[in-house]
Amino acid sequence: MSKKSGPPRGSQQAVAGITEVVPWSVPVTLDQIPETGLHRAIEASEAVCDAIARLASLRNVAGLGATFDLTRRGGKVEVTGRVRARVGQTCVVSLEPMETDIDEAIDLTFAPPPAGAVLADEGASERPHKAGEETPEPLLGNSIDLGAIAAEFLVLAIDPYPRKEGAEFAPPAVEETGNKPFAALAALQKEPGKRNN
């Protein structure tokens, strides 16, 4: 994958299945990206925030927005930016409501699929990748959906086990019954008249 850090990515056409659920589509066509690059800032509507909250089993999503910088380099498109939001969750320790701020970096490269990629399973040769080389995301069609990218990065950045600051799991209390193993034997050994000679 082409992303340099963070969670793995999927196709921009159906990023982690989110575009099928969340009505947040902000497409940018390749001809909208000048040689000097394109900067875009997007904000999610309340309906989109509600849809993402349902998708990720959150109490709510607020202030969802993202910024992007798109740069064309040959046939590739580099997409960098950040997605930010505040999400309502439930602490897994105390079960109390809590708010979590998400601020996730975005770093992707899109490129057309290599010629012959469809026939790869039949022995056709693809462009070989060097060791450690990252594979770009497939650029399908003539556009990149910034809304889908932002939604995916947000959902994958959410901690599935949120914990309030200072909340810790406490082991269950064990009652002292006095019936510990060998307790009676230890008591007998302490009584002088009860010892065996």
Backbone as JSON, one array per atom type, in Angstrom:
{
  "sequence": "MSKKSGPPRGSQQAVAGITEVVPWSVPVTLDQIPETGLHRAIEASEAVCDAIARLASLRNVAGLGATFDLTRRGGKVEVTGRVRARVGQTCVVSLEPMETDIDEAIDLTFAPPPAGAVLADEGASERPHKAGEETPEPLLGNSIDLGAIAAEFLVLAIDPYPRKEGAEFAPPAVEETGNKPFAALAALQKEPGKRNN",
  "N": [[0.83, -1.18, 0.0], [0.28, 2.31, -0.46], [0.2, 4.11, 1.59], [1.95, 5.86, 4.07], [1.88, 5.78, 6.82], [-0.22, 4.7, 9.56], [-3.59, 3.32, 9.37], [-4.4, 0.6, 7.06], [-5.4, 1.08, 3.61], [-8.22, 1.1, 1.3], [-9.81, 0.66, -1.92], [-10.61, 3.74, -3.63], [-13.13, 3.79, -4.57], [-14.83, 2.22, -3.03], [-14.24, 2.55, -0.19], [-13.34, 0.65, 2.41], [-15.96, -0.17, 2.5], [-17.39, 2.01, 3.29], [-18.42, 4.01, 1.64], [-20.7, 2.87, 0.73], [-22.43, 3.12, 2.79], [-22.26, 5.6, 4.13], [-23.4, 8.74, 3.2], [-21.38, 10.52, 2.09], [-19.87, 12.05, -0.24], [-17.33, 13.5, -1.92], [-16.16, 14.15, -4.66], [-13.18, 14.66, -6.6], [-12.08, 15.54, -9.69], [-9.49, 14.54, -11.97], [-8.75, 16.52, -13.78], [-9.25, 18.78, -12.35], [-7.12, 19.22, -10.79], [-4.48, 21.27, -10.74], [-1.16, 21.82, -12.14], [0.27, 23.02, -10.14], [-0.83, 21.96, -7.9], [-3.58, 21.15, -5.64], [-5.56, 22.44, -3.05], [-7.93, 21.4, -0.71], [-10.64, 21.86, 1.52], [-12.98, 20.2, 3.48], [-16.22, 19.8, 4.98], [-18.3, 17.82, 7.0], [-21.8, 17.14, 6.8], [-24.57, 17.23, 9.14], [-26.13, 14.97, 8.73], [-24.31, 13.19, 7.54], [-22.47, 12.9, 9.63], [-24.13, 11.63, 11.52], [-24.62, 9.24, 10.15], [-22.06, 8.1, 10.06], [-21.63, 7.78, 12.79], [-23.51, 5.8, 13.38], [-22.5, 3.74, 11.78], [-20.01, 3.21, 13.0], [-20.76, 2.49, 15.54], [-20.99, 4.54, 17.5], [-21.78, 7.03, 20.01], [-22.14, 9.6, 19.06], [-21.0, 11.81, 16.4], [-19.16, 14.7, 15.91], [-18.29, 17.89, 14.49], [-16.86, 17.05, 12.19], [-14.38, 17.22, 9.85], [-12.08, 17.74, 7.1], [-8.87, 18.3, 5.61], [-7.16, 18.58, 2.53], [-4.36, 18.07, 0.36], [-3.62, 17.82, -2.92], [-1.52, 16.47, -5.36], [-0.29, 16.17, -8.61], [1.81, 13.85, -10.11], [3.26, 12.91, -12.78], [1.55, 10.14, -13.9], [0.49, 9.65, -11.46], [-1.26, 10.49, -8.39], [-0.72, 12.27, -5.55], [-1.98, 12.31, -2.31], [-2.38, 14.1, 0.53], [-3.06, 15.06, 3.94], [-5.36, 15.87, 6.65], [-7.75, 14.48, 8.91], [-10.29, 15.44, 11.12], [-12.24, 15.18, 14.1], [-14.74, 15.04, 16.72], [-15.68, 12.41, 18.72], [-18.3, 10.62, 20.3], [-18.07, 8.28, 22.8], [-18.18, 5.25, 24.85], [-16.79, 4.53, 27.92], [-14.88, 1.63, 28.4], [-14.29, 0.65, 30.85], [-15.52, 2.06, 33.05], [-18.01, 2.41, 31.98], [-19.03, 4.89, 31.48], [-20.1, 7.81, 29.68], [-17.96, 9.35, 27.23], [-15.83, 11.7, 25.55], [-13.91, 11.75, 22.6], [-11.2, 13.09, 20.87], [-10.35, 13.06, 17.52], [-7.6, 13.16, 15.41], [-6.22, 12.64, 12.62], [-3.61, 11.79, 10.4], [-3.4, 11.86, 6.82], [-2.16, 10.11, 4.09], [-1.65, 9.2, 0.99], [-1.11, 7.56, -2.17], [-2.26, 7.56, -5.44], [-2.63, 5.65, -8.41], [-2.98, 4.69, -11.87], [-4.07, 1.34, -12.55], [-1.56, -1.1, -13.33], [-0.68, -1.94, -16.73], [-2.07, -4.87, -18.04], [-2.74, -5.9, -15.59], [-5.18, -7.1, -15.07], [-4.92, -9.55, -16.21], [-3.17, -10.83, -14.6], [-3.45, -13.12, -13.0], [-3.4, -15.06, -14.88], [-0.88, -15.36, -15.66], [0.17, -13.15, -16.92], [2.57, -10.54, -17.1], [3.14, -8.2, -14.55], [4.19, -4.84, -13.7], [7.19, -5.15, -12.03], [7.71, -4.93, -8.48], [10.0, -3.34, -6.39], [11.8, -4.53, -3.49], [10.31, -3.53, -0.51], [9.03, -1.44, -1.72], [6.18, 0.62, -1.95], [2.87, -0.13, -2.9], [0.83, 1.74, -5.02], [-2.52, 3.07, -4.45], [-5.28, 1.92, -6.4], [-6.2, 3.89, -9.14], [-9.2, 4.39, -10.17], [-11.19, 5.19, -12.8], [-11.82, 8.7, -13.34], [-11.62, 10.23, -11.09], [-11.17, 11.1, -7.59], [-12.44, 10.28, -4.46], [-12.77, 12.38, -1.93], [-14.36, 12.57, 0.34], [-14.99, 9.89, 0.96], [-12.43, 8.93, 1.54], [-11.74, 10.47, 3.82], [-13.74, 9.62, 5.6], [-13.1, 6.91, 5.92], [-10.49, 7.0, 7.05], [-11.1, 8.28, 9.44], [-12.86, 6.44, 10.77], [-11.19, 4.18, 11.05], [-9.31, 5.2, 12.74], [-10.42, 5.34, 15.21], [-10.43, 4.36, 18.59], [-11.27, 1.14, 19.48], [-11.64, 0.28, 22.06], [-12.2, 2.34, 24.15], [-10.98, 4.25, 26.93], [-11.49, 6.07, 29.85], [-9.43, 8.68, 31.17], [-7.39, 7.66, 33.8], [-9.09, 5.58, 34.51], [-9.21, 2.26, 35.55], [-9.03, -1.29, 35.36], [-10.24, -3.18, 38.03], [-9.35, -5.94, 40.02], [-11.64, -8.54, 41.04], [-12.93, -8.38, 44.38], [-11.75, -10.47, 47.01], [-13.13, -12.31, 49.51], [-12.08, -12.67, 52.89], [-12.22, -15.65, 54.35], [-11.15, -17.2, 56.29], [-10.8, -19.88, 56.04], [-8.43, -20.96, 54.92], [-6.21, -23.12, 53.09], [-4.48, -25.5, 55.07], [-4.55, -23.87, 57.28], [-5.65, -24.63, 59.75], [-3.87, -26.66, 60.53], [-1.49, -25.19, 60.81], [-2.18, -23.66, 63.0], [-2.39, -25.61, 64.99], [0.27, -26.43, 65.2], [1.4, -24.31, 66.44], [0.58, -24.47, 69.04], [1.9, -25.47, 72.05], [1.17, -27.76, 73.6], [0.01, -29.47, 71.82], [1.81, -30.58, 70.1], [3.44, -33.29, 68.45], [5.62, -35.7, 69.92]],
  "CA": [[0.0, 0.0, 0.0], [1.07, 3.52, -0.61], [0.14, 4.98, 2.75], [3.22, 5.75, 4.78], [1.64, 5.52, 8.24], [-1.62, 4.62, 9.9], [-4.29, 2.11, 8.97], [-4.36, 0.29, 5.64], [-6.44, 1.72, 2.82], [-8.87, 0.32, 0.27], [-10.07, 1.41, -3.14], [-11.34, 4.96, -3.39], [-14.5, 3.61, -5.01], [-15.6, 1.62, -1.94], [-13.24, 2.53, 0.86], [-13.76, -0.11, 3.57], [-17.4, -0.29, 2.48], [-18.01, 3.18, 3.9], [-19.18, 4.77, 0.66], [-22.0, 2.24, 0.55], [-23.25, 3.39, 3.97], [-22.21, 7.01, 4.47], [-23.62, 9.57, 2.01], [-20.42, 11.62, 2.04], [-19.09, 11.92, -1.46], [-16.75, 14.77, -2.37], [-15.22, 13.76, -5.7], [-12.33, 15.62, -7.28], [-11.62, 14.95, -10.94], [-8.07, 14.77, -12.21], [-8.53, 17.78, -14.48], [-9.39, 19.87, -11.39], [-5.85, 19.34, -10.07], [-3.49, 21.93, -11.59], [0.23, 21.41, -11.96], [0.75, 23.56, -8.86], [-1.48, 21.26, -6.8], [-4.91, 21.59, -5.23], [-5.88, 22.35, -1.62], [-9.37, 21.37, -0.48], [-11.13, 21.65, 2.89], [-14.36, 19.74, 3.42], [-16.91, 19.66, 6.26], [-19.4, 16.86, 6.9], [-23.1, 17.58, 7.27], [-25.08, 16.51, 10.31], [-26.59, 13.65, 8.27], [-23.13, 12.35, 7.35], [-21.96, 12.59, 10.98], [-25.03, 10.63, 12.12], [-24.42, 7.97, 9.46], [-20.78, 7.54, 10.51], [-21.83, 7.35, 14.17], [-24.2, 4.49, 13.34], [-21.58, 2.77, 11.19], [-18.94, 2.87, 13.93], [-21.35, 2.23, 16.86], [-20.63, 5.64, 18.39], [-22.91, 7.81, 20.48], [-22.3, 10.71, 18.13], [-19.82, 12.37, 15.75], [-19.35, 16.14, 15.77], [-17.15, 18.67, 13.98], [-16.07, 16.25, 11.26], [-13.86, 17.95, 8.7], [-10.78, 17.26, 6.61], [-8.15, 19.13, 4.64], [-6.41, 17.75, 1.59], [-3.48, 18.64, -0.65], [-3.49, 16.85, -4.0], [-0.44, 16.82, -6.28], [-0.12, 15.23, -9.71], [3.2, 13.56, -10.47], [3.12, 11.96, -13.87], [0.21, 9.55, -13.87], [0.09, 9.42, -10.08], [-1.79, 11.61, -7.61], [-0.4, 12.17, -4.13], [-3.02, 12.92, -1.48], [-2.01, 14.22, 1.94], [-3.98, 15.93, 4.67], [-5.74, 15.46, 8.0], [-9.17, 14.42, 9.22], [-10.49, 15.75, 12.53], [-13.62, 15.09, 14.59], [-14.93, 14.64, 18.12], [-16.62, 11.29, 18.71], [-18.83, 10.22, 21.6], [-17.91, 6.85, 23.05], [-18.47, 4.79, 26.2], [-15.6, 3.95, 28.55], [-15.04, 0.18, 28.58], [-14.04, 0.31, 32.25], [-16.56, 2.62, 33.93], [-19.25, 2.48, 31.21], [-19.48, 6.27, 31.47], [-19.9, 8.47, 28.39], [-16.72, 10.1, 27.11], [-15.6, 12.31, 24.24], [-12.57, 11.5, 22.09], [-10.82, 13.92, 19.72], [-9.6, 12.35, 16.48], [-6.79, 14.01, 14.53], [-5.49, 11.58, 11.91], [-2.92, 12.19, 9.17], [-3.74, 11.14, 5.59], [-1.03, 10.08, 3.16], [-1.94, 8.17, -0.01], [-0.75, 7.79, -3.57], [-3.12, 6.84, -6.38], [-2.05, 5.48, -9.75], [-3.75, 3.75, -12.68], [-3.58, -0.05, -12.46], [-0.58, -1.4, -14.39], [-1.19, -2.64, -17.92], [-2.01, -6.33, -17.9], [-3.02, -6.32, -14.22], [-6.36, -7.96, -15.07], [-4.5, -10.89, -16.62], [-2.06, -11.25, -13.74], [-3.66, -14.48, -12.52], [-3.19, -15.98, -15.97], [0.53, -15.4, -16.0], [0.66, -11.92, -17.53], [3.56, -9.9, -16.24], [2.9, -6.85, -14.05], [5.42, -4.11, -13.39], [7.71, -5.69, -10.78], [7.93, -3.99, -7.39], [11.22, -3.57, -5.64], [11.59, -4.84, -2.08], [10.02, -2.36, 0.32], [8.31, -0.42, -2.48], [4.77, 0.63, -1.62], [1.99, -0.19, -4.05], [-0.17, 2.81, -4.99], [-3.93, 2.74, -4.53], [-5.71, 1.94, -7.81], [-6.95, 5.05, -9.58], [-10.24, 3.86, -11.03], [-11.95, 6.3, -13.34], [-11.14, 9.98, -13.48], [-11.82, 11.05, -9.89], [-10.82, 10.58, -6.26], [-13.5, 10.72, -3.55], [-12.17, 12.84, -0.68], [-15.26, 12.25, 1.45], [-14.81, 8.48, 1.32], [-11.12, 8.78, 2.17], [-11.81, 11.05, 5.16], [-14.58, 8.76, 6.44], [-12.36, 5.68, 6.26], [-9.41, 7.3, 7.99], [-11.7, 8.58, 10.74], [-13.37, 5.23, 11.41], [-10.09, 3.3, 11.42], [-8.5, 5.83, 13.79], [-11.16, 5.31, 16.48], [-10.05, 3.29, 19.51], [-12.45, 0.31, 19.74], [-11.73, 0.05, 23.51], [-11.86, 3.62, 24.79], [-10.89, 4.23, 28.39], [-11.33, 7.39, 30.44], [-8.17, 8.87, 31.85], [-7.41, 7.23, 35.19], [-9.94, 4.41, 34.71], [-8.44, 1.02, 35.53], [-9.75, -2.5, 35.73], [-9.91, -3.64, 39.38], [-9.69, -7.36, 40.18], [-12.74, -8.73, 42.0], [-12.52, -8.51, 45.78], [-11.82, -11.83, 47.56], [-13.45, -12.24, 50.93], [-11.25, -13.49, 53.78], [-13.12, -16.54, 55.08], [-10.44, -17.87, 57.39], [-10.68, -21.3, 55.72], [-7.33, -21.15, 53.98], [-5.61, -24.46, 53.2], [-3.45, -25.73, 56.1], [-4.64, -22.88, 58.37], [-5.86, -25.35, 61.02], [-2.63, -27.35, 60.85], [-0.54, -24.19, 61.3], [-2.6, -23.25, 64.34], [-2.06, -26.7, 65.9], [1.71, -26.47, 65.4], [1.79, -23.2, 67.3], [0.19, -24.74, 70.42], [2.91, -26.39, 72.59], [0.62, -29.04, 74.1], [-0.55, -30.25, 70.73], [2.86, -31.09, 69.24], [3.8, -34.7, 68.6], [7.01, -35.89, 70.33]],
  "C": [[0.87, 1.24, 0.0], [1.07, 4.39, 0.62], [1.38, 4.77, 3.61], [3.04, 5.51, 6.27], [0.16, 5.41, 8.47], [-2.26, 3.37, 9.35], [-4.23, 1.86, 7.48], [-5.54, 0.88, 4.92], [-7.07, 0.72, 1.88], [-9.09, 1.17, -0.96], [-10.86, 2.67, -2.85], [-12.79, 4.83, -3.82], [-15.38, 3.01, -3.92], [-14.67, 1.44, -0.75], [-13.81, 1.86, 2.09], [-15.27, -0.24, 3.64], [-18.13, 0.95, 2.96], [-18.86, 3.94, 2.89], [-20.54, 4.14, 0.39], [-22.95, 2.59, 1.69], [-23.36, 4.88, 4.24], [-22.4, 7.87, 3.22], [-22.69, 10.77, 1.98], [-19.53, 11.4, 0.84], [-18.64, 13.31, -1.89], [-15.71, 14.44, -3.43], [-14.43, 14.94, -6.24], [-11.82, 14.94, -8.54], [-10.16, 15.35, -11.19], [-7.82, 16.11, -12.91], [-8.77, 18.99, -13.59], [-8.09, 20.11, -10.61], [-4.83, 20.0, -10.98], [-2.08, 21.43, -11.31], [0.8, 21.9, -10.62], [0.12, 22.87, -7.65], [-2.82, 21.87, -6.43], [-5.08, 21.4, -3.74], [-7.39, 22.38, -1.47], [-9.64, 21.15, 1.0], [-12.59, 21.27, 2.79], [-14.91, 19.59, 4.83], [-18.1, 18.74, 6.06], [-20.69, 17.48, 7.44], [-23.52, 16.77, 8.5], [-25.54, 15.1, 9.92], [-25.42, 12.7, 8.09], [-22.56, 11.95, 8.7], [-22.81, 11.52, 11.65], [-24.82, 9.27, 11.48], [-23.12, 7.31, 9.9], [-20.89, 7.06, 11.95], [-22.51, 5.99, 14.22], [-23.26, 3.41, 12.81], [-20.55, 2.28, 12.19], [-19.43, 2.6, 15.35], [-20.9, 3.27, 17.89], [-21.89, 6.33, 18.88], [-23.19, 8.97, 19.55], [-20.95, 11.06, 17.5], [-20.1, 13.85, 15.53], [-18.09, 16.78, 15.19], [-16.27, 17.91, 13.01], [-15.67, 17.1, 10.05], [-12.5, 17.4, 8.3], [-10.18, 18.29, 5.66], [-7.28, 18.22, 3.8], [-5.51, 18.63, 0.73], [-3.25, 17.55, -1.69], [-2.45, 17.36, -5.0], [-0.33, 15.75, -7.36], [1.36, 15.09, -10.03], [3.18, 12.47, -11.54], [1.7, 11.45, -13.9], [-0.32, 9.34, -12.46], [-0.48, 10.69, -9.44], [-1.46, 11.35, -6.15], [-1.44, 12.95, -3.34], [-2.55, 12.91, -0.03], [-3.01, 15.15, 2.62], [-4.25, 15.41, 6.07], [-7.26, 15.39, 8.08], [-9.32, 14.61, 10.73], [-11.97, 15.63, 12.88], [-13.6, 14.83, 16.09], [-16.01, 13.56, 18.12], [-17.04, 10.95, 20.14], [-18.77, 8.72, 21.75], [-18.32, 6.51, 24.49], [-17.22, 4.11, 26.75], [-15.83, 2.47, 28.81], [-14.83, -0.25, 30.02], [-15.22, 0.76, 33.12], [-17.94, 2.65, 33.29], [-19.86, 3.88, 31.21], [-19.27, 6.86, 30.08], [-18.62, 9.28, 28.39], [-16.62, 10.66, 25.7], [-14.13, 12.08, 23.85], [-12.32, 12.38, 20.87], [-9.95, 13.09, 18.77], [-8.88, 13.38, 15.62], [-5.82, 13.08, 13.81], [-4.88, 12.11, 10.61], [-3.35, 11.29, 8.01], [-2.55, 11.24, 4.64], [-1.22, 8.91, 2.2], [-1.35, 8.56, -1.35], [-1.66, 6.93, -4.43], [-2.43, 6.77, -7.73], [-2.93, 4.53, -10.54], [-3.2, 2.34, -12.51], [-2.59, -0.32, -13.6], [-1.2, -2.16, -15.55], [-1.02, -4.14, -17.74], [-2.34, -6.82, -16.52], [-4.2, -7.26, -14.16], [-5.98, -9.39, -15.4], [-3.41, -11.46, -15.73], [-2.21, -12.69, -13.29], [-3.41, -15.51, -13.62], [-1.75, -15.97, -16.46], [1.04, -14.16, -16.68], [1.58, -11.22, -16.56], [3.13, -8.49, -15.85], [4.24, -6.16, -13.87], [5.96, -4.63, -12.08], [7.93, -4.58, -9.75], [9.21, -4.34, -6.67], [10.88, -3.87, -4.2], [11.37, -3.55, -1.31], [9.26, -1.27, -0.42], [6.82, -0.52, -2.17], [3.93, 0.66, -2.88], [0.96, 0.92, -3.98], [-1.59, 2.26, -4.95], [-4.36, 2.79, -5.98], [-6.55, 3.18, -8.1], [-7.96, 4.57, -10.62], [-11.11, 5.02, -11.52], [-11.11, 7.57, -13.35], [-11.3, 10.85, -12.24], [-11.38, 10.31, -8.63], [-11.85, 11.15, -5.28], [-12.9, 11.09, -2.19], [-13.06, 12.53, 0.52], [-15.09, 10.82, 1.92], [-13.48, 8.26, 2.03], [-11.17, 9.29, 3.61], [-12.62, 10.16, 6.09], [-13.83, 7.5, 6.85], [-11.27, 5.95, 7.28], [-9.96, 7.61, 9.38], [-12.1, 7.3, 11.46], [-12.23, 4.32, 11.87], [-9.18, 3.89, 12.5], [-9.16, 5.76, 15.16], [-10.72, 4.11, 17.32], [-11.29, 2.45, 19.81], [-12.65, 0.02, 21.23], [-11.37, 1.32, 24.25], [-11.89, 3.53, 26.3], [-10.67, 5.65, 28.89], [-10.0, 7.48, 31.15], [-8.3, 8.5, 33.32], [-8.26, 6.01, 35.45], [-9.11, 3.15, 34.56], [-9.33, -0.14, 35.93], [-9.29, -2.92, 37.13], [-10.27, -5.11, 39.5], [-10.81, -7.52, 41.19], [-12.22, -8.95, 43.41], [-12.72, -9.95, 46.25], [-12.04, -11.73, 49.06], [-12.54, -13.17, 51.72], [-12.17, -14.35, 54.64], [-12.45, -17.21, 56.27], [-10.24, -19.35, 57.13], [-9.59, -21.53, 54.68], [-6.76, -22.55, 54.15], [-4.49, -24.47, 54.25], [-3.51, -24.7, 57.24], [-4.8, -23.58, 59.72], [-4.6, -26.07, 61.45], [-1.59, -26.38, 61.4], [-0.88, -23.75, 62.71], [-2.25, -24.33, 65.36], [-0.56, -26.73, 66.21], [2.19, -25.37, 66.33], [1.45, -23.45, 68.76], [1.13, -25.81, 70.99], [2.35, -27.73, 73.0], [0.12, -29.94, 73.02], [0.52, -30.87, 69.85], [3.09, -32.57, 69.5], [5.27, -34.83, 68.96], [7.62, -37.05, 69.54]]
}
